[in-house]
């Protein structure tokens, strides 16, 4: 019969596609070990309710702000769309991607990303971009930020990039073959350990403190995208001690914010007002906040976000139920980490001095 041959061809093609897709899923990193940041982008698409506030940026947002505290104390629904060394161009396209699913009232962009436009580590690109759903926004994000030795085809078909992982497969690759476990709390990476800030590298003087013109271009594109969608844009500098945030950079951001009538919150300058104690509120020597510092920073930001147009939704029964479940996951992970690190004396050493 004439129909048998085309049907067999189609079946073989379907089997081939299924096998390749399965191998690709098996070989792609699962980010369920010590490095979990590669799951941050993809977890956003699991959200079922909208967000008043979306945070954009690098590690200075996803490690320093607790959406659970913003909900519990202010009723603000928020999500952090940040990644390790997320470039400003990537933040722009991730915002563009976000607007396909929702329109937040407020977007907060952390300005530390202005200091580096080009990527210098493929792993950071992969952790940010692989988890994006395919769209023009993902395509353009890859084109704008991939390194010279990266190739678009390896993003379209990740198996071309990760085929050599056969020799490196671990138990997690099978455990999380179908779906990775949840690692973040609305984009927040929770750490309950404590490592006080100590001696930091000396600030190096630069011959030029100008931001890359392309960084300014994408900041302007973020601003215009927010303005065109009726979104209030806030610029923020997180209270991270390192890498250094130079006075010359601060002046440039202040001038831009003033020129465009934007609110700019420098949380590093406000660290004392926030109540941050760098002997207890950081887990890596002052680079990022631990959960205690992130909770303090979130309490500080709450009134600014409400003033910018975010609403208090705690009387919304549907949202309250969703966030109650999120809170249980948050509390459970926090308690588990506190117990784990207490065994090694990290917490006891600093909490008994209060």
C-alpha positions in Angstrom: 0.0 0.0 0.0 1.3 3.5 -0.9 0.4 5.0 2.4 2.6 2.7 4.4 5.9 4.2 3.3 5.1 7.8 4.3 3.7 6.7 7.6 6.8 4.7 8.4 9.0 7.7 7.5 6.9 9.9 9.8 7.1 7.4 12.6 10.8 7.0 12.3 11.2 10.8 12.3 9.0 11.1 15.4 11.1 8.4 17.2 14.3 10.1 16.1 13.1 13.5 17.4 12.0 11.9 20.7 15.3 10.2 21.2 17.3 13.4 20.5 15.0 15.4 22.8 15.5 12.8 25.5 19.2 12.8 25.2 19.3 16.6 25.2 17.3 16.7 28.4 19.6 14.1 30.0 22.8 15.8 29.0 21.8 19.4 29.9 23.0 20.5 33.4 20.3 20.1 36.1 21.7 22.8 38.5 20.5 20.9 41.6 23.9 20.6 43.4 26.0 23.4 44.7 25.3 25.6 41.7 21.5 26.1 41.5 21.4 29.4 39.7 20.8 27.8 36.4 17.2 27.1 37.4 16.3 30.7 38.2 15.1 31.7 34.8 12.9 28.7 34.1 11.1 28.8 37.5 9.4 32.0 36.5 7.2 30.2 34.0 5.7 28.1 36.8 4.0 31.1 38.4 0.2 31.1 38.4 -0.5 34.6 39.8 0.7 38.1 38.7 3.3 40.3 40.4 3.1 44.0 41.2 6.9 44.3 41.3 9.6 42.6 39.1 13.2 43.0 40.0 15.9 42.8 37.3 19.6 42.4 37.6 22.4 40.2 38.6 23.3 38.5 41.9 22.7 41.8 43.8 19.0 41.2 43.4 18.4 37.4 43.5 20.6 37.0 46.6 19.6 40.2 48.5 15.8 40.6 48.4 13.1 38.3 49.9 9.8 38.4 48.1 8.3 36.4 51.0 9.0 39.3 53.4 7.6 41.8 50.9 4.4 39.8 50.9 4.1 39.1 54.6 4.8 42.6 55.8 3.4 44.7 52.9 1.2 42.4 50.8 3.4 43.1 47.8 3.5 40.4 45.1 7.0 40.3 43.5 9.3 38.2 41.5 13.1 38.5 40.9 14.1 37.9 37.3 17.9 37.9 38.0 20.8 35.6 37.4 24.5 35.3 38.0 26.2 38.1 36.1 23.1 38.9 34.2 24.0 41.6 31.7 21.9 44.7 31.2 21.0 43.6 27.7 19.8 40.3 29.1 17.7 42.2 31.7 16.1 44.2 28.9 15.1 41.1 26.9 14.0 39.3 30.1 11.7 42.3 30.8 10.4 42.1 27.3 9.8 38.4 27.8 8.0 39.1 31.2 5.6 41.5 29.4 4.3 38.6 27.3 2.9 37.1 30.5 2.1 40.1 32.8 2.5 43.8 33.2 3.9 44.7 36.7 3.2 48.1 38.1 6.8 48.5 39.2 10.2 47.3 37.8 13.3 47.7 39.9 16.6 47.5 38.1 19.9 47.1 40.0 22.4 49.4 38.4 25.6 47.4 39.2 25.0 45.6 35.9 26.0 48.9 34.2 29.7 48.3 34.9 30.0 45.3 32.5 28.4 45.0 29.1 30.2 42.0 27.5 30.1 38.5 28.9 33.3 36.9 30.0 32.1 33.4 31.0 29.9 31.2 28.9 28.5 29.4 32.0 26.8 32.7 33.1 25.2 33.1 29.7 23.9 29.5 29.8 22.5 29.9 33.3 20.6 33.0 32.2 19.5 32.1 28.7 18.9 28.4 28.5 15.9 28.6 30.8 14.1 31.3 28.7 11.2 30.1 26.6 11.8 30.4 22.9 10.6 33.7 21.5 12.1 36.7 19.6 13.2 38.0 23.0 15.3 34.9 23.7 16.7 35.0 20.2 17.7 38.7 20.5 19.1 38.2 24.0 21.4 35.4 22.7 22.5 37.5 19.7 23.2 40.6 21.9 25.3 38.8 24.5 26.8 35.6 23.3 30.6 35.4 23.3 32.7 35.2 20.1 33.2 31.4 20.4 29.5 30.7 21.1 27.1 29.7 18.4 23.3 30.2 18.0 22.8 26.6 16.9 24.1 25.4 20.2 21.4 27.4 21.9 18.7 26.1 19.6 20.0 22.6 20.0 21.8 22.4 23.4 22.8 18.8 22.7 25.4 20.2 20.4 27.0 22.0 23.3 26.5 19.4 26.1 27.0 16.1 24.2 30.4 15.7 26.0 28.6 15.4 29.4 28.1 11.7 28.9 31.2 11.0 30.9 30.1 13.5 33.6 26.5 12.3 34.2 25.5 12.1 37.9 22.6 10.7 39.8 20.9 14.1 39.6 20.7 13.8 35.8 18.4 10.9 36.2 16.6 12.1 39.3 15.7 15.4 37.7 15.4 14.0 34.1 11.7 15.0 33.8 11.8 18.2 35.9 14.2 19.9 38.1 13.3 20.5 41.7 12.4 24.0 42.9 15.4 25.9 44.3 14.3 29.6 44.7 11.6 31.6 46.3 10.1 33.8 43.6 13.6 34.1 42.2 15.3 34.6 45.6 18.3 32.4 46.4 18.1 31.8 50.2 21.3 31.4 52.2 21.2 31.1 56.0 24.9 30.8 56.7 27.0 33.6 58.0 30.5 34.7 57.0 31.3 38.2 58.2 32.8 40.8 56.0 36.5 41.0 56.4 39.3 42.6 54.4 38.2 43.3 50.9 40.5 43.9 47.8 41.7 47.5 47.6 39.7 49.6 45.1 41.7 49.9 41.9 41.9 53.3 40.3 40.7 53.5 36.7 41.7 55.7 33.9 38.1 55.9 32.7 34.9 55.6 34.8 32.5 56.0 31.9 30.0 53.3 31.5 29.9 51.5 28.1 27.7 53.4 25.7 25.9 50.2 25.0 25.0 49.9 28.7 23.4 53.4 28.5 21.6 52.3 25.4 20.0 49.3 27.1 19.2 51.3 30.2 17.3 53.7 28.0 15.6 50.8 26.3 14.5 49.5 29.7 13.2 52.9 30.7 11.3 53.4 27.4 9.8 49.9 27.6 8.6 50.6 31.1 7.2 54.1 30.2 5.4 52.7 27.1 3.7 50.1 29.3 2.8 52.4 32.2 5.3 50.8 34.5 7.1 52.8 37.2 10.9 52.2 36.9 13.0 52.4 40.1 16.8 52.2 39.9 18.6 50.5 42.9 22.1 49.8 44.1 22.2 46.9 46.5 24.2 47.0 49.7 27.0 44.8 48.5 30.5 45.8 49.6 32.3 44.2 46.7 32.8 44.6 43.8 33.4 48.3 44.5 30.8 50.9 43.5 32.8 54.0 42.7 31.7 57.5 43.4 32.1 58.4 39.7 29.5 55.7 38.8 27.2 57.0 41.5 27.2 60.5 40.1 26.4 59.2 36.6 23.4 57.2 37.8 22.1 60.0 40.0 22.3 62.4 37.0 20.4 59.9 34.8 17.7 59.4 37.4 17.3 63.1 37.9 17.2 63.7 34.1 14.4 61.2 33.6 12.6 61.8 36.9 13.3 58.3 38.2 13.6 57.2 41.8 17.1 55.9 42.6 17.7 54.1 45.9 21.3 53.5 47.0 21.0 50.8 49.6 24.7 50.7 50.1 24.7 54.3 51.4 21.7 53.5 53.5 23.1 50.3 55.0 23.1 51.8 58.5 19.6 53.0 58.2 18.5 49.6 56.9 20.2 48.0 60.0 22.6 45.8 58.1 25.3 44.4 60.2 28.1 43.1 58.0 29.3 40.8 60.7 26.0 38.8 60.6 24.0 39.7 57.5 26.2 38.3 54.8 27.1 34.8 53.9 30.2 35.4 51.8 32.2 38.2 53.4 30.1 41.2 52.2 29.5 40.4 48.6 25.8 39.3 49.1 23.3 39.3 51.9 22.3 36.1 53.7 18.6 35.6 54.5 18.8 37.9 57.6 20.3 40.8 55.5 17.9 40.1 52.7 14.9 40.3 55.0 16.1 43.6 56.4 16.6 45.1 52.9 13.2 43.9 51.9 11.6 45.7 54.9 13.4 48.8 53.9 12.3 48.6 50.2 8.6 47.9 51.0 7.5 51.4 51.6 9.3 52.7 48.5 7.5 50.0 46.4 4.1 50.9 47.9 4.8 54.5 47.2 5.6 53.7 43.6 2.2 52.0 43.0 2.5 48.5 44.3 -0.6 47.4 46.3 -1.2 45.5 49.5 -3.0 42.3 48.5 -3.2 40.5 51.8 -7.0 40.8 51.8 -7.1 38.8 48.5 -8.0 35.3 49.6 -6.7 33.7 46.3 -3.3 35.4 46.5 -3.1 34.8 50.3 -3.5 31.1 49.7 -0.8 31.0 47.0 1.6 33.0 49.1 0.9 31.0 52.2 2.2 27.9 50.4 5.2 29.8 49.2 5.9 30.9 52.8 5.8 27.3 54.0 8.5 26.4 51.4 10.6 29.4 52.5 10.3 28.7 56.2 11.1 25.1 55.7 14.3 25.8 53.7 15.4 28.5 56.1 14.9 26.2 59.1 16.7 23.4 57.4 19.7 25.6 56.5 19.8 27.1 60.0 19.9 23.6 61.6 22.5 22.4 59.1 24.9 25.3 59.6 24.3 25.4 63.4 25.9 22.0 63.5 29.1 23.5 62.4 28.9 26.5 64.8 28.5 29.2 62.1 25.3 30.5 63.6 26.0 30.1 67.3 29.2 32.1 67.1 27.4 35.2 66.0 23.9 35.0 67.4 24.9 34.5 71.0 26.6 38.0 71.0 23.3 39.9 70.4 
